[in-house]
Amino acid sequence: MPTASSPEPLRLLTIVIPARDEEGCIASTVEHLHLELELRGVPHEIIVVDDGSTDRTWAILEEIQAKLPPLRSVKNPGPHGFGRAIVRGLDAMTGDAAVIFMADESDDCRDVVRYWEKLNEGFDCVFGSRFMKGGGTIDYPPIKLFLNRIANAFVRLLFRHGLNDTTNAFKAYRKTVIDGVRPILSPHFNITVELPLKAIIRGYSFSVIPITWRNRRHGTAKLKIKEMGSRYLFIVLYVWLEKYFSRGDYRKSA
């Protein structure tokens, strides 16, 4: 695994939040995140991408934007999809590092600060794990937990990267990594494995830290397990083929 280097200090963290029909929680998610980062002195912008909401999500974002200058709300006009919304946010970022954060506040704001600190140690990426010592989950649906562990074990076996929570979206990347893993192919939740796997096989350095996760308290989950199996498999095998057959054509330049 490539080790941390000593690049230029980071100046601004972009938090990308894809949101679809999150009227019950989007305000508290953004407000709590901003407060934590403000208190900890993390320079930041928050980009919320409305991915075709049919409720009051967009109206709420417009209401709170006036009192939260770091907030930028953008719309994904379509086609829609979790991955497409994230790419729309990454395209709009002005920071030199990005964290992908869930709109339902299942991710912990304090972990965003820890990601920022790790990035500033010189790592290209920081990956959180809910399943290592110090990490944890609250109210994880049993069937999803079972399938999660099978999927992550399969990915770990294929790539032998030591990471046991590849499928979790909540990760941090320097902008150089975001640019270095393009083009981003995944239109849906399979982007959660495409980004870290490409970063790893293309030679970017990473650190893994324990994080916590809790099940959403408002709204409904957007991930449909039965629809995603083949999409995850496609992108995992696509990146695996790159790892073993591209002859290093896409690896990070020294």
Buried (B, 14 or more C-beta within 10 A) or exposed (E): EEEBEEBEEBEBBBBBBBBBBBBBBBBBBBBBBBEBBEEBEBEBBBBBBBBBBEBBBBEBBEEBBEEBEBBBBBBBEEEBBBBBBBBBBBEBBEBBBBBBBBBBBBBBBEBBBBBBEBBBEBBBBBBBBBBBEEBBBEEBEEEEEEBBBEBBEBBBEBBEBEBBBBBBBBBBBBBBBBEBBEEBBBBBBBBBBBBBBBBBBBBBBBBBBBBBBBEBEBBEEBEEBEEBEEBBBBBBEBBBEBBEEEEEEBBBEE
